[in-house]
Structures are given as C-alpha cells and as structure tokens.
C-alpha cells in the first residue's frame, strides 16, 4: 500500500510473515495422500458446479458465467490470499487513518512503529483464523503472481485442504462425502456472485460507503486488534471479553453506518443461509452420508472450542457469522416452501429485492413486499 511519509498503518508483509511462522501444522498425511486430497477437492469443485446450478436455477440455460479459479491451499496460502484481499478493500480506511496521524518526525516514527506492531498483531489473528476456515469464495480478490483471480476484479474459490482433513477426522465422517459437502457450500457462493452480475459491485459499494463514514480513532482500532492478539498470546485472562462487549466490526459511530451494517448483515445472512440450504438440498442425491455430516457439523459449530475460542469469536464478530448461517437458512427455507425455487430467486433481481435485516427474521414480510406487490 502506498504510504504517506514512507510509513504504513499496517505492515502487510510482516503480517504474512508472522502468520506463516505461527500457523499450526495441519494433520499428518503422506505426500501421496496430499496429492490425492488436492486432486479430489479439485474434482469436487468442478462437479459441484453442475449440481448447484441445476438445483438453484440461478444460471439461465445456455449462459456461461465468467470462470473463476479454484485454489486448493494450505493454511499459509489462505493467509496470503486474505491479506491481499484485506489490503485492497481497506485502502480507503487506512488512508483516512493515516491522514489523522500526528504530523512531523514524531508522527512518522509512530507510524512506522505502529505499522510493525499492527502487522505482528494482525498476523497473530490470521494464524488463529487460518486453522478454522474450510473454504472461502474471495469476492474482492486481486490477482497476484502466486494467486490468480478472475478477470475484471472477479474472485477466486479457496479450499483449505488441511482444515478439511482435520474436521473430517475430528467428526469421524466419510472423507469423500465430507469433501464434496464442503465443495457444494463454496460453489454456491461462487454461483451467487457469477450468476448475479450486480451483486459484487453492490456489496463492494456498501462496504466502501461504510468505510468512507468511519471516524474511528486509529489508536482505538489498533487497541481492538491488540486485545485480540493478547488473548491468543495469553496476555488476557481466558474467556475475558473486551471492555464493552463489542466486536471490532461493531465500532460504529454514525447512524448511517448502523444502517449500512444492517443491510450488510442481511445480505451476508442471505448468502450464507442460501449456501447451507443448497448444500443440504443437493446433498441427499450426491452425498450419501449428508444427514450424519450435517448433525455432527452443527454440533461442532455450536459448541466452539472452549472459553478462549468463544471470547475471540465475540471480539472478531464470528459469533454473528454463526447466527447468519442459522437465520439465513431459515429465511431461504421458508421462502422456498412458500413460493418455490423460482419464487425465491426473485431475491436476485436487484438490490431492492434483497431482504432487509428485519425480513430475514420474518420471511413472510419479504414475500408480501416482493411477491404480492409485484403480482398485483
């Protein structure tokens, strides 16, 4: 990131180096096993395209959406991909924070030191997250030399092989079924963004509007990162939450930002819930043990991994993401049961047909607004 006075608010290279150094090794597999796992995940990603498109009916017949790369990565690869995305998406916010930095030599030194400290702390958080993500569709992924992305700012699909193997062993489920089940979820996200041309730009616009209105003091935001990093390093009592119980994302200071955050929450609930719904809908036909996988995975999702994990979930906003899976899936299921798949797909017509946060909780209100008004 181009920086003022030569100092960065975040030392991104140090964040990658720190996370890569701290990331925990994945489960033990032989070299031959690793090759087969990677090959199988690629096959499942490819086969999932047909299954998801046929089930969702989001891609019109004869229309081929833009292709996006499928990358099977390890934990360090996930870190590098996400740092590239964060770096691009947060440019406006970090530029604003940098402008508010004190002027003169003292400010430059503070910026340089702060960038290093923040880089280390961000690296610690990414190392923690890198062992928990099974897959991800990177919507705002810039192409790099090592990490290709779709043309014209398109995304890429990541499957984190060591984490998938770790969870399938932990749950004691059929590994081949589980890998396909995960691929179906992530392929649904890819279909959402490639099949709905306006969705990416809409989501990016909302995020940038949120960041444009951010008036968070740089030291306040850095302190939140420090709290999370100290939790990982044992610098805070296990299970202790941040002082006011808010996540980093909830550092909202304006009514306008609260409105944007509400819309973003609704969209993310829709996307995550839709992916869960499709994964379970396609599952019985192609994943024989889908019922067992879903039951065990839901139990794992609910219980977390202890008090420290729960505290970090709160600080990083991950508990909100878990609610998005649940609430969004309920919304999608209720709408499909009432209006059918084609009726539900009206949600993708334009930003105006996306559900509000209140409608996610009350699907009948969305049906009344979008269907009955249109039909009349």
N, C-alpha and C positions, 0 to 999 in steps of 0.2 A: 504494500500500500504506500502510495506517495505520501510523505510526511512533511510537516512544517518544521523547519529548523533541523531536519535530519533525524528527529526522534519520533518513534511510533508510539501510539497509545497502547498497542498490543504488539509484542514481538512474535509474529506468527511462526517464524522459523523455530524459535525457541519453544513455542507451544507444541509443535510437531515433535521436536527432539525430546522434550520432556515426556510427552505421552508415549512415544515409542519406547523410551527407556523404561518407563514404569509399567507398561502394559503387561498383564499377566499372560503367561504362555497358555495356549489352548490345550485341549485334550490330546493325549498321546495317540498318534496314528503313524503307520509306516508310510514311506514315500509312495508306495504303490496304492495304499488306501487313500492317501491325499489326492492322488491323480484321479482315482475313480470317483471320489466325492465331488471334486470340482466338475468332472465331466457329467456326472449325474445331475448336479444342480443346473448346469447349462441346458441339459436336455429338458429338465422340468420347466425351466423358464420359457423355453421355446414351446413346449406342448401346452403350457398354461395359457398362452395367447389365444389359441383356438377355443379352449374350454371357457375362458372368461368372456370372450367376445360373443360366443353363442349364447351364454346364459344371460348376460346383461343386455344384449341387443343395443349396445351403445355405438357400435361401429356399423354404419349402413353397408349393406351388401354391395360389393364392387368398389368400396372405398378403402384404400390402404393408408392408414395414418402414418406420420413420419416415424421412422425407426429410431430406437434409442439403444445405446449399448447396454449389454448385460455384463457386469463385472463381478466375478467371484473373488472376494478379497479376504485377507486375514484382518486381524484387529488393527494392526498398524496401517494397513491400506484404508480401512474405514476412517481412521483418524485423518489421514492426509486428504481424503475426499471431502470430509466435512469441514476441515479448516479452509479449504479452497472455497467452499460454498459460503461459510461464515464471512470470510474475508471480503467476498464480493457483495453480499447482502448488507453487511454492516458498515460499508464505506461512508454513507451519509451521516450516520450517527457518530462514528468515530471522528469524522472530520469536524462535526459540530463540537464534540467534546474537546478536541484538540485546540480549537479556536478559543475555548474558555480557559485554557491552561494559562497560568501566570506568565507574563512576558519577561524578557531579559534572560541572562545566562542562567539564573536560578531556575526559571521555568523550563529551560531546555534540559538542564541536568535532571530535574524532577521528572520530565517526560521520558528521558532515556532510561532512568532507573525504574520508573513506574511501568514502562513497556516491558522491561525484563521481568519484573515481578509478576505482572499480569500474564505474561507469556507462560511462566512456570505454573501459575495457578490454573490457567485455562488448560494447560497440558495435563495437570493432575485430574481435572474434571473429565477431560476427554478419555483419559486412560480408564477411568471408572466406567464411563458410558460404553466404551468400546467392547466390553465383555458382555453387554446386555442386549445389544441390538442384533436381531436375527436378519433383518433385511430392511431396505430403505429405497424408496424412489426419490432421488435427488432432483427436485424440481428446478432449482436455480444453480445448476452445476456448470461452472465454466470449464471448458476443455483445457487440460494441461498436457505436458509432454507424456506423462505416465498415466493420466486418467482421461480417456476420451469421453466426449459427451456428444449429444445430438447437435445437429447444425442449428444455427439461428437461436442460440441460447436455450436449446432443449435440454432435457435431463438425462439421467442415466440410472439404471437399476443396479443396486448393490445387494449381493447376498453374502453374508459374513459366515463363511464356512465353519470356522472353529466354534462359533457360538451355536450354530445349528446342531453340530455334532454333540456339543456339551449338553444342550437341552434334551435332545432325543435320548441320550444315555441317562440323564437325570430322571426323565419321565418314564423310562423303560418302555418306549413305544417302538413300533416298526420304523426303522430309519428311512426306508424308501418312501413309505407313506408320509412320514413327517416332512421330509424334504419337499415333496410335491405340495403338501398342505401349505407350507410357508411360501413356496413359489406362487401359489394361487393368490394369496393375500397381496404380495408385492406386485404381481402382474395386474391385479385390479387397480392399484394406484397408477400404474403406467397407462392402463386403458383410460382411466379417468382423465388424465392430462393430455394424452394423444388423441382421444376421441372427442374431447370438448375443447376446441381451439382457443376459446376466450378465457378458460379457467386459469391458466398460468399467469397471464397478464393481469387478470382481476386480482388474484391472490397477491402478486407482487406489488400491485398498486396499493392494496390495503396495508401491506407491511410497510411500504415506504411512507405512506401517509402517517402511520403510527410513529415511525422513526422521526419523521420531519417535525412532529409535535413534541418530541421527547425533550424535556428540560431537566433531566436527571443530572445532578452534580456528578462529575466524573469520580470523585472520591467515594461517593455513596455507592455507585455501581461497582467500583473496584472492591469496596468493602464486602459487598454481597459475594463476589467471587472468592474473596479471601475466606469468608465464613465457610463456604462450601469446601474449599481446598483444605482448610484446617480440620474440618470434620473427617476428611479422608486421612489426614496425617496424624489424627489422634489429638489435635490441639484443642478440641472442644469435647465436653462430656458426651458420651454416646447417647444418641437419641434427643439431644437438646436442639430445639428449633431456633431459628433466627428470632430476633427480639420481638418483632411484631407479627410473626407467623406468616409473612408474605413470601411468595416466591420471587425470583429475580424478574420474571415476566410481569409480575403484578406491581412493579414500581411505576405506577401510572399516576400522573399528576394533573391531567386535564380531563374534563367531561368528554371532550372529543375523542381522546384516546380510549376512554372506557367504552364508548360506543363502537369504535373500531375493534377493540379487543373482543367485544361481544359478538360482532359479526365474524371475526376470525375463529372464535371458539365454535360458532355454529357450523362454519364451513369445515373445520377440522373434524368435528363430531360426525358430520355427514360423510366425509371421505373415509374416516377410519371405520365407522359403523357399516358403511357400504362394503368395504373390503372384508370385514368379518362376515357379513351376510352372504356375500358371494362365495367366500371360502367354504362356508358351511353348506351353501346351496349346491355348489358344484361337487363338493366332497363325496357324498354318497355314491356317485356314479364312477368316480375315478380313484377315490381314496378309501379302500375297504374298511380301515380301522378309524375313520374320521370321528365317530362318536367317542371312542376311548381317548383319542388325542385331544379333542375339544374339552372333555371333562377334566383330564389331568392338567391341561394347559391353563384352564380357567382357575383351577385350584392354585396352581403355581403363581399365576398373575395376582391373585387376591392376597396371598399370604406374604409376598415380598421375601426379603432375606434378612429380617431382623430389624432392630430399632435404628441402627445406623442407616440402613438402606431406606427406611421409612422417612427419616429426617432429611436425607438428601433428596428423596422424591419430592418432598414438600418444597424444599428450597429451590430445586430446579424446575418445579412445575410438573413433574412426572405423574403425580397423583391426579392432576387434572387430565392428563392424557389417558389414564386408565378409565376415568369417567367418560371420556369421549368415545372410547370403544363401546362401552355399555349403552350409553344414552343414544348414540348414533345408530347402533344396531337395532335398538327398539324402534326408533323412528322409521328406519328403512323397512323393517318387517311389517310394521303397522300399515304403512302406505301401500306396500306391495299387496298385502292381504286385502286392502280395501279397493285398490284401483288397478292392480296388475302391474307387471313389469313396465309395460309401455306407459302406463299412467304415472308410475314413479319417475320414469325417465324425463318427464316434463321438468324435473328439477334442474336439468342441464340446459334448459332453453336459453337462459340469460341470467345475469346476476340478480335480476328482480325476482326470479323464481327459486332462488336459493332459500332454504328455511332460515328463519331468524332463530336466535337462541331460545326464545320462548316457544317457538313452533317445534323445535327439536323435542321439547318436553311434552308438547301437545300436538301430535301429528294431525289430528282432526282439524286443527286451526289452519294448518298448511293446505290440507285438502280443500277446505272451504275457500281459502283465498285464491289458490291457483286453479283448481278444477271447476268448482261450481261457478265462480265468476267468469271463467273462460267459456264454460259450456253454455252459460246463459247469454 
